[in-house]
Amino acid sequence: MKKKLLFTIYNLDLGGTEKAFINLIKTFDFSQYDVDVLIQEKKGVFLEKLPKEVRVIDFKYKEAKNIFLRIRNKLKLIYFKKVLKGKYDFAGCFTSWNYNCADVIVNVCENSALWIHENFLSKYNGDIQRLREFMDTQKIGRFKKIVFVSEDAKNAMKQAYPELEDNMVVCENYIDNKEICELADEEIYDERDNRFLFVNISRHSEEEKSISRILHASKRLKDEGYKFCVWLVGNGKDTEKYKELVEKEHLEDVIEFKGVKTNPYPYYKIADAHILCSNNEGYGLSNIESLILDTPVITTDVAGMADMINNKYGYVVSKDVDGVYDGMKKMLSEKFVIEEKYPIEEINAEIISKFKKIIED
């Protein structure tokens, strides 16, 4: 008999968590599993990537200050908890920061799991009390398993919840390397010149991604006479601020804004190096995607990157402008080349084994 699985996620917009979710769902053998996905906002570029065997349940939740709409949302939450209760062998919340997604899961199935995609202690600047206040609202203690995508994220949460250590497991995000290699060969109409090309592929949110570090570092390198360019692939609430900074520092000949790309992989492949300068990452997905395509990385020390990169696949730098500047300058001076293929096949096989254990235990 097939096992019945339920997952909740906020939406399927372009993002690392959403992409990781799609990659995971695509690994299922649907002759063994029936999979339902409850989506709070049924939207996003990845909706069409869900396998046809997956049943999508639309929460139709609407953010609202209106008291009547808020009551409606509450009643819908109660409804889903009631009608879905007892129907599943496993239920997992893939959006750890969303109350509704977590609340449904802990109420419909005892065999439940909460996915944590980032170092929340770092996000709360080491404030354990604030972290506990937030995670308690997510009912973290009621989940049978708490799944972290890196040891770094797990170790951080253990500081706040040592009593939940036995419930904590690490299962890294599965990455569809074959799809990445195929998509990387698609033609793009952005042409590069002979200058060294850096790319950053991320959401434009300064609080999380700190892309301004790239802009300030680029200003210093340009003033020192280095020849290079930077392509920023993505957008977000701070895109206009970045464009204003580029204009202010006269970096129009160095920085190019490419917008959101549903297929970013040709941009990794065409680049000489990928830059990730975030303050906090759960897994550093964009770094791994870059390495699959043999493009070296410059990355801040997030999500255990120091151990993974280790000067074998690029450079790990400090979380500031000086660090990003040093990494870019070193890459421009030394022309780093990856000599050993990133072992994604072995890593993926281990991830699938871990995931099966999570849902079967």
Buried (B, 14 or more C-beta within 10 A) or exposed (E): EEBBBBBBBBBBBBBBBBBBBBBBBBBBEEEEBBBBBBBBBBEBBBBEBBEEEBEEBEBEBEEEEEEEEEEBBEEBBEEBBEEBEEEBBBBBBBBBBBBBBBBBBBBBBEBBBBBBBBBBBBBBEEEEEBBBEBBEEBBBEBBBBBBBBBEBBBBBBBEBBEEBEEBBBBBBBBBBBEBBBEBBEEEBEEEBEEBBBBBBBBBBBBEBBBBBBBBBBBBBBBEEEBEBBBBBBBBBEBBEBBBEBBEEBEBEEBBBBBEBBEEBBBBBBBBBBBBBBBBBBBBBBBBBBBBBBEBBBBBBBBBBBBEBBEEEBBBBBEBBBBBBBBBBBBBBEEEBEBEEEBEBEEBBEEBEEBBEEBBEE
